[in-house]
Amino acid sequence: MLLQGRLSLGSDTVVEGARVQQVAILGSTGSIGTSCLSVIRAHASRFSPLVLTAHRRWRELAAQCHEFQPRVAILTGVSPVDIDRSLFPPGVDLRFGPDAVSEVAAHPDVDTVVSGIVGAAGLHGTWAALEAGKRVAFANKETLVVAGPLVMNLVQRSGATLLPVDSEHNAIFQAMQAGRREDVRRVILTASGGPFRDWSTERIDSVTIEQALAHPTWDMGPKITIDSATMMNKALEIIEARWLFDLRVDEIEVVIHPSSIVHSLVEFADGSVLAQMSPPDMRLPIQYALSWPERLEAVGPRMDFTRAFDLRFEPPDPERFPALKLGFEVAEQGGTAGAVLNAANEVAVERFLQKELRFTDIPRLCRSVLEAHTFESEPTLDELLRLDRWARQEALRW
Ligand SMILES: NC(=O)c1ccc[n+]([C@@H]2O[C@H](COP(=O)([O-])OP(=O)(O)OC[C@H]3O[C@@H](n4cnc5c(N)ncnc54)[C@H](OP(=O)(O)O)[C@@H]3O)[C@@H](O)[C@H]2O)c1
């Protein structure tokens, strides 16, 4: 692959032919996890879910175990006394706690790890998989926001293969394969603009939880849905793109594209702009991350060109969506800024969902915690984790 050196992807380019890929799905009960299982269901001759993990939704995990018969199932947010073991199939090795996730993510029998846990909680399992040199289908953007340079360095050292699942980054990854990395001039991340794209600042100030959870084009977990509404999701994606593709911040742009059909664009030196298009359905980028460099038959809907449709693009408004500014600033700063922004945002979203904060408080809280922190330009992982805890406390106090 021409891109590999610069993208820091690993060396796993060999299509495995008839061999079934053994997959560990971290966060199998979530939106990414269930979409991933839908891909695996459709391509059962190619992928087998060896490990499934959930946090608290043990009944959903038990149901998945009955259908997919994984070898191991893990619950990280409940203990054995909280669940009814008899609802799980007897052959499944049921384990508990976050350490079990890191252990299985690095197990020699696992070929591919799907990083589908939400928030910084996804970091440990992703890290363990990368350290063990696995192929990682990577949805948990918070890992790169918290520790981008350390993670990319780890990928280089271990020879792991990091394949983006986030639809924008997956689109960029696909488009980049049309040219040489050194000829890329700009990466343009598309954003649906969320449910409040056309709302005035005054209206946005009184947004309710129900309104914020009603995304116009994507059906996702609650945290990323709120992030999309504040446009913090795009901020996190700017930071993710910066580290994943080794871009300067001035090579990254954001454009509002309400129909979510063009998932992102790459501009090359000659002015050619390449886009990746498909209906908004996460099964495609998940499948591509699982099958790359092969392309398997689509599981979801295909583009319908028999009917007229618009591809509208418009510039974003950072005044109404101040989270966007934070994204560019933090991507520029690097160091400890990503870990602090991410932790503050996770707490702010949770507090908004608990009705403790207004919608517009979310970016305000994040900026305030960022400005209060002592910046370090080259932190260790331990320092980042310590700051993550500090930022959560600050965000709770705010
Ligand atoms: N959803 C999308 O379309 C989409 C698109 C692009 C990127 N992403 C990224 O993918 C990740 C997952 O998003 P999602 O929308 O799938 O989230 P989600 O629906 O909320 O699912 C999260 C999954 O992680 C588990 N989990 C939650 N907290 C955990 C913890 N502290 N420790 C271990 N596991 C935990 C959940 O288990 P329980 O079910 O037991 O709570 C669930 O399986 C996020 O980083 C998001 O930004 C998502």
Ligand as a Chemical Component Dictionary entry (heavy atoms), coordinates in Angstrom:
data_LIG
# 
_chem_comp.id                   LIG 
_chem_comp.type                 NON-POLYMER 
_chem_comp.pdbx_formal_charge   0 
_chem_comp.three_letter_code    LIG 
# 
loop_
_chem_comp_atom.comp_id 
_chem_comp_atom.atom_id 
_chem_comp_atom.alt_atom_id 
_chem_comp_atom.type_symbol 
_chem_comp_atom.charge 
_chem_comp_atom.model_Cartn_x 
_chem_comp_atom.model_Cartn_y 
_chem_comp_atom.model_Cartn_z 
_chem_comp_atom.pdbx_ordinal 
LIG N1  N1  N 0  -22.494 4.928  16.379 1  
LIG C1  C1  C 0  -21.911 5.350  15.281 2  
LIG O1  O1  O 0  -22.516 5.382  14.211 3  
LIG C2  C2  C 0  -20.465 5.797  15.335 4  
LIG C3  C3  C 0  -19.888 6.349  14.195 5  
LIG C4  C4  C 0  -18.546 6.696  14.226 6  
LIG C5  C5  C 0  -17.806 6.530  15.379 7  
LIG N2  N2  N 1  -18.408 6.026  16.485 8  
LIG C6  C6  C 0  -17.608 5.870  17.702 9  
LIG O2  O2  O 0  -17.705 4.517  18.116 10 
LIG C7  C7  C 0  -17.675 4.422  19.533 11 
LIG C8  C8  C 0  -18.929 3.684  19.995 12 
LIG O3  O3  O 0  -20.058 4.475  19.688 13 
LIG P1  P1  P 0  -21.538 3.884  19.744 14 
LIG O4  O4  O 0  -22.401 4.926  19.144 15 
LIG O5  O5  O -1 -21.558 2.492  19.188 16 
LIG O6  O6  O 0  -21.777 3.854  21.332 17 
LIG P2  P2  P 0  -22.912 3.085  22.134 18 
LIG O7  O7  O 0  -24.038 2.705  21.242 19 
LIG O8  O8  O 0  -23.202 3.878  23.342 20 
LIG O9  O9  O 0  -22.186 1.705  22.564 21 
LIG C9  C9  C 0  -21.065 1.712  23.386 22 
LIG C10 C10 C 0  -20.589 0.307  23.673 23 
LIG O10 O10 O 0  -19.530 0.396  24.624 24 
LIG C11 C11 C 0  -19.928 -0.264 25.862 25 
LIG N3  N3  N 0  -19.458 0.582  26.963 26 
LIG C12 C12 C 0  -20.009 1.732  27.425 27 
LIG N4  N4  N 0  -19.282 2.233  28.449 28 
LIG C13 C13 C 0  -18.258 1.366  28.637 29 
LIG C14 C14 C 0  -17.182 1.318  29.572 30 
LIG N5  N5  N 0  -17.005 2.264  30.515 31 
LIG N6  N6  N 0  -16.326 0.285  29.500 32 
LIG C15 C15 C 0  -16.483 -0.690 28.553 33 
LIG N7  N7  N 0  -17.489 -0.702 27.649 34 
LIG C16 C16 C 0  -18.360 0.317  27.697 35 
LIG C17 C17 C 0  -21.420 -0.358 25.807 36 
LIG O11 O11 O 0  -21.897 -1.430 26.638 37 
LIG P3  P3  P 0  -23.423 -1.417 27.206 38 
LIG O12 O12 O 0  -24.287 -1.638 26.002 39 
LIG O13 O13 O 0  -23.468 -2.537 28.153 40 
LIG O14 O14 O 0  -23.622 -0.066 27.823 41 
LIG C18 C18 C 0  -21.649 -0.602 24.319 42 
LIG O15 O15 O 0  -21.391 -1.937 23.992 43 
LIG C19 C19 C 0  -17.573 5.861  20.037 44 
LIG O16 O16 O 0  -16.234 6.166  20.263 45 
LIG C20 C20 C 0  -18.100 6.691  18.876 46 
LIG O17 O17 O 0  -17.550 7.987  18.845 47 
LIG C21 C21 C 0  -19.711 5.658  16.483 48 
# 
loop_
_chem_comp_bond.comp_id 
_chem_comp_bond.atom_id_1 
_chem_comp_bond.atom_id_2 
_chem_comp_bond.value_order 
_chem_comp_bond.pdbx_ordinal 
LIG N1  C1  SING 1  
LIG C1  O1  DOUB 2  
LIG C1  C2  SING 3  
LIG C2  C3  SING 4  
LIG C2  C21 DOUB 5  
LIG C3  C4  DOUB 6  
LIG C4  C5  SING 7  
LIG C5  N2  DOUB 8  
LIG N2  C6  SING 9  
LIG N2  C21 SING 10 
LIG C6  O2  SING 11 
LIG C6  C20 SING 12 
LIG O2  C7  SING 13 
LIG C7  C8  SING 14 
LIG C7  C19 SING 15 
LIG C8  O3  SING 16 
LIG O3  P1  SING 17 
LIG P1  O4  DOUB 18 
LIG P1  O5  SING 19 
LIG P1  O6  SING 20 
LIG O6  P2  SING 21 
LIG P2  O7  DOUB 22 
LIG P2  O8  SING 23 
LIG P2  O9  SING 24 
LIG O9  C9  SING 25 
LIG C9  C10 SING 26 
LIG C10 O10 SING 27 
LIG C10 C18 SING 28 
LIG O10 C11 SING 29 
LIG C11 N3  SING 30 
LIG C11 C17 SING 31 
LIG N3  C12 SING 32 
LIG N3  C16 SING 33 
LIG C12 N4  DOUB 34 
LIG N4  C13 SING 35 
LIG C13 C14 SING 36 
LIG C13 C16 DOUB 37 
LIG C14 N5  SING 38 
LIG C14 N6  DOUB 39 
LIG N6  C15 SING 40 
LIG C15 N7  DOUB 41 
LIG N7  C16 SING 42 
LIG C17 O11 SING 43 
LIG C17 C18 SING 44 
LIG O11 P3  SING 45 
LIG P3  O12 DOUB 46 
LIG P3  O13 SING 47 
LIG P3  O14 SING 48 
LIG C18 O15 SING 49 
LIG C19 O16 SING 50 
LIG C19 C20 SING 51 
LIG C20 O17 SING 52 
# 
